[in-house]
Each structure stands twice: as structure tokens, then as C-alpha cells.
Amino acid sequence: MLKRLVGILALALVVAACTTPVLDLEVSSVTPEPDAIDVPVDVVVSATFNVAIDPDTVDGAFLLEPAAGGAPVAGTLSYNAATRTAGFTPAANLAYDTEYIASLAGTVATVGGVTLAGDLEWSFTTEAAPPVEDEIDGVSVTPETAELTVGESVQLTAAVSGVSGSPATTVTWSSDDDTVATVDADGLVTAVGVGTATITATSDFDGTFSDSAVITVVGVLEVVGDYPAYAAAADVNTAISIAFPTISGGLAPFAFDITAGALPADFVTQDATSPDVVGATYAVALDAGTGEIAGSTGFPGVFTGTVQVTDALGQTATAAFELDLELAFRYTDADLETTATTFSYPEFTGPDPYFIVPGNRVQVSGVANTDGLPIGFLADLGWALVYVSSNGSPDAGEIASFEINTLQGAITQVAGVPAVTQWTYEVTATHASGKDVSFEVRFHDVANPFDD
């Protein structure tokens, strides 16, 4: 009987054990606590369960979002089996002084499939933003340089950079030389004297930060006088060189250009018999960098004009020039190729300007051959030969005569020479510009050498 009772009891215990109810899945605690305030912005939001759960059911079941609306907070989920805690770590710190709502869906379940009784939701508010320390990291002045003339002004500006908090962004302006440039409280610089001054802006909040601009003050651009007067013979080989007058004030570099008048035209030779001067160009030009007028030319006349100088500030001043170029010619040998100041003859011992005339023609010009003078120049040039005297009777000298080509300046002895051994003539060349040149030449009969 006793064995039967024990067996029945054991069976009852097994049945009782098999019908023990499973515990409900509940959240035992959350972090932060519901309605918590001053929650750190780097908080990890978590929920701890009363029994172990299936970690896979947490994915997609946890949500954190601002209470005022907006995108859910991004982050990562984790599950600690030992503590039965599911945690959500935001990808970045939460916003200061902001209410957030955390929610856990009722789909979270145990391994056995027991789920939460329903969705869980709670809220909390993060801490207020900490006070920001006032700080700057630099001052910048613009422009960094300026060039002024006395009396001119320029506005400088100063920017305070890297500001955090609410420091003063104002600056105090100063000049290291008030005799050159002054500056007012707003950064307006005024030039008062020639020289260089440094204008500085210093932060009112932190005096260790400042920046500066360099101000160069120059005098008003002026030219002292005009070009020196220039007068010379206009032989093509005559070198012309006149420097620009003295400049006062202004800021280099300077640029020069002709604003009125003109320099002589270029003189291009066309000598076909003297290769060394074929196509040679003679010109007078203005140097745009120095203002010097230099070169050489054969054109006679009076040339006037005005040269303007401009400095780096755009100031301008002028100087007048005048070139008074007279005609000048050298004697050219009868072979039309040799330039000479005298004509050679073995028995000739007389002084200039006595010449032996062996019957060939004599050229008188400023180039190796009168034929080498530009056509335009020759067209404006006329030659004349005037008898002066001879050692025979005046009538005989005039009858003998010499002729000159009025276009080329070639002198030829006329045939039928009377009993005269020495002649003196005056050669005159007249240019359309009004310039002319005269010089005396003496000829000696080759058969009767000149006896001084």
C-alpha cells in the first residue's frame, strides 16, 4: 500500500513540474530613467530585461528621436547576455538641452518566443550647453599696402578671426609715424607727409593679436623744367641724346610717351653702291622707360612736342622738347663711293677746302653717295652752285664754271676750261623745311697744281 502511494506522489510531482507556467518578459529598468533631466549628451541608452532575450529581436526594435520631431538618431545596438541589457550608442553626441523619446517595440522576445506585453516608451532631457570661453586667434588688416600722395586717404579694415564666445571684435588703430600718415578710430588713413608709416590694428579683447599695413606717401609728381634745348647739324650720323628733365615726387616706376608733336621721321638710306649702308635706318625715338630722346637722323627742321610722364599712382606731368636740326653735309669723293672730307691728289698740299678736280663729278652729301639719300628727302632738297672767284679774270672764271645737279648735289666741270687753275665756289643745299647749308669749295686744275 505504501509503495503505491509513493508512486502516485512521484507521478503527481512530474506532472506538476511539466505544467509550471513560463515567466512574462518585462523590462526591469531603463537608462536614462524616465523623465530624467541633465542627461549627458554622450549617454548610452539601455534597457535591462528580467529574463534573457533573443538578441536578434532587438534589431530594428529600438528607436531614439527628438521629441520635437526630426530624423531618428543614428547609432549602434549591443546586447550584454550576462546582464540581460540591450544598449544603444548614438553615433555622435546628442544635442544639448533637448528632450528625446526612447522606444522599445513589443516585438522583443525571449528565445522561447515570449514577447513584451507591448511597446515601451520613455523620455529624457539632455544637459544644457556648457559656457563657451571667449577666444580669438587673429587680426587681419586689408589692404596690406597702399601708396598715397600727400592729402590722399585710404580706408583700412580689420577682421578679428576665430571668434568663440562673445569677445569684443573691435580694434584700436595706431600709426608709428603721424608725420607721414594718421589713422582715425575707424581705420581711415590720411597721408600728411612724404615717407613710410606702419598702421596697426590691435584687438581690444586680446592685445597680443594685431596686424599692420604699410603706407607709402609720395609727393605730387612734378617735372623740373623742360628738356634742354637741342640744336645740331642733321647729318645722318649725328648722334642725338637728351635726357628727360629732373622728376620731383611721384612713385616709380615711371612711364613716358609723346602726347603732342612728333620726332623726326625715320631716315632709311637706299644707296645701291655702298653695301654697308644699303637700307640703313636712322631714327630718333623716345625711351618709354627713361624719357630719353636719342638716335640719329638726316631730316632737318624744328621738331617740338610734349612728353608725358606717368608714375605708379597714375599721376602725370609733362615736359616740352625742341630739336632744331640744321642741314650738314660731308664732301664725297668723285668715285661716288668714298666718303672724304678732302679729295686727294699726289701734288696737293693746300689746306681745306681746296680740291683737285680731275674731270669727274664731286658729290656733296651726308651719306656715302647722294644717291643713297631717301627719295622723299631728295625731293625736298635743292642744290645751287655759285661762282665766287678764280685766279683768272672774273669773266674767264664764270665762263669756265662748274655745274651742280640740283637733285643729287653732283658737281661737274664744264668742258672748254679757260686759262684758269683755281676756282672758288659756294655750294648751297636748301631743304623744304626751310633749313639750308652753305659751304665754300675750291677746285684746282689737275694740269696746274695749286700753289698756295
Secondary structure, DSSP 8 states (H G I E B T S, - for coil): -HHHHHHHHHHHHHHHHHT-----B-EEEEES-TTEEEE-TT--EEEEESS---GGGTTTTEEEEETT--S---EEEEEETTTTEEEEEESS---TT-EEEEEE-TT-B-TT--BBSS-EEEEEEE--------B--EEEEESSEEEEETT-EEE-EEEEES-BSS----EEEEES-TTTEEE-TT-EEEE-SSEEEEEEEEESS-TT-EEEEEEEEE---EEES----EEEE--TT--EEE---EEES--S--EEEEEEE-----EE---SS-GGGTT-EE-EEE-TTT--EEE-----EEEEEEEEEE-TTS-EEEEEEEEEEE---EEE-TTSS-B-SS---TT----TTEEEE-SS-EEEESSS-GGGS-HHHHHTEEEEEEEEEESS-HHHHHHH-EEE-TTT-EEEE-SS--S--EEEEEEEEEETTS-EEEEEEEEEETTS----
